[in-house]
């Protein structure tokens, strides 16, 4: 499975909501971009306690969802931006139900692995000026996901994102999101997720706590 990376996007932390900073607005880069253990170089996250780091090194929010959002909120300038939802990788034809925790992809010369769904926060509502977007992400599962970096390398817009190994085939990003973020997991699912090695340590711990 190969998909073309239409844009490689990075951002810097900028004023967002009064004194609050955010780097949710990601802009396309030209030329080769380094893919390092903590993500693209350079790429900023304003609050490293909830964004970035090795388990959230790269974010992909499917371009396919942009058209759906136009139907929900109308035209918005950020929907014309490949990194409008804070996505580092602009890719079409790949959605949450098609990707599994632990799937590995060749991205340019790097190797990356799906680590967890994205858990949406209030900044999405604020960026688009529409209340209720986070709630719709939770209800529809249009969340996007994160990768960890297994092998560093370089990537350029126009390179392919090619899946080279299937991870936990029974645990799509969509299913994990439904279970842990939408809060609809059974006790059996929580037990399985708490021991799902490719899932990020944070979400494994969350599953373990919810199981008690």
C-alpha positions in Angstrom: 0.0 0.0 0.0 1.6 3.3 -1.2 0.2 6.8 -0.7 1.7 10.0 -1.9 2.7 12.5 0.8 1.3 15.7 -0.7 3.0 18.0 1.8 5.4 17.8 4.8 4.2 20.3 7.3 5.9 21.9 10.4 5.0 24.8 12.7 6.3 27.1 15.3 4.6 28.1 18.6 2.7 31.3 18.1 0.1 33.3 20.1 -3.2 31.5 19.9 -5.6 32.4 22.6 -4.5 35.4 24.7 -1.2 34.4 26.4 -1.7 30.8 25.2 0.7 29.5 22.5 0.1 26.8 19.9 1.8 25.3 16.9 -1.3 23.7 15.6 -1.0 25.7 12.3 1.5 23.6 10.3 2.9 25.0 7.0 4.3 23.0 4.0 8.1 22.7 3.8 10.1 22.7 0.7 13.0 20.2 0.0 14.1 17.4 2.2 13.0 17.4 5.9 14.8 15.3 8.5 12.7 12.7 10.4 14.2 12.3 13.8 13.2 10.3 16.9 11.3 13.4 18.3 9.7 14.2 14.9 10.5 16.5 12.0 13.3 19.0 12.2 12.4 21.6 13.1 8.9 21.3 14.3 7.5 22.8 17.6 4.8 21.9 20.1 3.8 24.6 22.5 2.9 22.3 25.3 5.2 19.3 25.4 3.3 17.7 28.3 0.5 16.8 25.9 2.0 17.0 22.5 5.2 15.8 20.8 7.9 13.4 22.2 8.9 10.0 20.9 5.4 8.5 21.1 3.8 11.5 19.2 6.7 12.3 16.9 4.6 12.7 13.7 0.9 13.4 13.3 -1.3 12.5 10.3 -4.8 13.9 10.0 -6.4 12.4 6.8 -6.9 14.8 4.0 -10.1 12.9 3.3 -11.7 14.4 6.4 -11.3 18.0 5.1 -14.2 17.6 2.6 -16.4 16.1 5.3 -15.7 19.1 7.6 -16.7 21.5 4.8 -20.0 19.9 4.9 -20.2 20.4 8.6 -18.9 23.9 9.2 -18.7 25.4 5.6 -15.6 26.8 4.0 -12.8 27.8 6.3 -9.3 28.9 5.2 -7.7 26.2 7.5 -9.5 23.5 5.5 -7.4 24.5 2.5 -4.2 24.0 4.4 -2.7 20.5 4.3 -1.6 21.0 7.9 -4.8 22.7 9.0 -5.5 20.2 11.9 -1.9 20.2 13.0 -1.0 17.4 10.7 2.7 16.8 9.7 1.8 14.5 6.8 -0.7 15.4 4.2 -2.0 12.1 2.8 -5.2 11.1 1.1 -6.8 7.7 0.9 -5.8 6.5 4.3 -8.2 6.7 7.3 -8.5 5.4 10.9 -10.2 2.2 10.0 -7.5 1.2 7.5 -4.5 1.6 9.9 -3.6 -0.5 12.9 -1.6 0.1 16.1 2.0 -1.1 15.3 1.7 -0.8 11.5 5.0 0.2 10.1 5.4 2.6 7.1 8.4 3.6 5.1 8.3 7.4 4.9 11.0 8.6 2.5 14.1 7.0 3.9 12.7 6.8 7.4 10.7 4.0 9.1 7.8 5.0 11.3 5.2 3.0 13.4 1.6 3.8 14.4 1.6 4.5 18.2 -1.8 5.9 19.1 -4.9 7.8 18.0 -4.9 11.5 18.4 -6.9 12.7 21.4 -8.6 16.0 20.3 -8.4 19.1 22.5 -10.2 22.5 22.7 -7.6 24.1 20.4 -9.4 22.6 17.4 -12.6 24.4 18.3 -10.7 27.6 18.8 -8.7 27.4 15.6 -11.8 26.9 13.4 -14.0 29.2 15.5 -16.7 26.4 15.8 -17.8 25.0 19.1 -18.5 21.3 19.1 -15.8 20.1 16.6 -14.1 18.1 19.3 -17.4 16.5 20.3 -17.9 15.5 16.6 -14.4 14.1 16.4 -15.2 11.9 19.4 -18.6 10.8 18.0 -17.4 10.1 14.5 -13.8 8.9 15.1 -12.2 11.3 12.7 -9.3 11.7 15.0 -6.1 11.1 13.0 -3.1 9.3 14.6 0.5 9.5 15.7 3.7 7.7 14.7 6.8 7.0 16.5 10.1 6.9 14.6 11.9 3.6 14.3 14.6 4.6 11.9 15.5 8.3 11.2 15.8 9.5 7.6 14.6 12.2 5.3 11.3 12.9 3.5 10.3 15.3 0.7 6.8 16.2 -0.5 6.0 13.8 -3.3 7.6 10.8 -1.6 5.5 7.8 -0.7 4.2 6.6 2.6 4.3 2.8 2.1 3.0 0.2 4.7 5.7 -2.5 5.0 4.3 -4.4 8.1 0.9 -4.9 9.7 0.9 -4.4 13.5 -2.0 -5.5 15.7 -4.5 -6.3 12.9 -7.4 -6.5 15.3 -6.8 -3.1 16.7 -7.4 -0.4 14.1 -6.8 3.2 15.1 -10.6 3.6 14.9 -11.3 0.8 17.3 -8.7 2.0 19.9 -10.1 5.6 19.7 -13.7 4.3 20.2 -12.5 2.2 23.2 -10.3 4.6 25.0 -11.2 8.1 23.9 -14.9 7.7 23.3 -15.0 5.5 26.4 -16.8 2.5 25.0 -14.4 -0.3 25.8 -15.5 -3.5 27.4 -13.4 -5.0 30.3 -12.0 -7.5 27.9 -10.9 -4.8 25.5 -9.3 -2.8 28.3 -7.3 -5.9 29.4 -6.1 -6.4 25.8 -5.2 -2.7 25.4 -3.3 -2.6 28.7 -1.0 -5.3 27.3 -0.9 -4.2 23.6 2.9 -3.6 23.3 2.9 -1.3 20.2 0.3 1.0 21.9 1.9 4.1 23.5 2.7 3.6 27.2 0.3 6.5 28.1 -2.7 4.8 26.6 -1.7 1.4 27.9 -1.7 2.9 31.4 -5.0 4.6 30.7 -6.5 1.2 29.8 -5.1 -0.4 32.9 -6.6 2.3 35.1 -10.0 2.1 33.5 -10.0 -1.7 33.9 -9.8 -1.4 37.7 
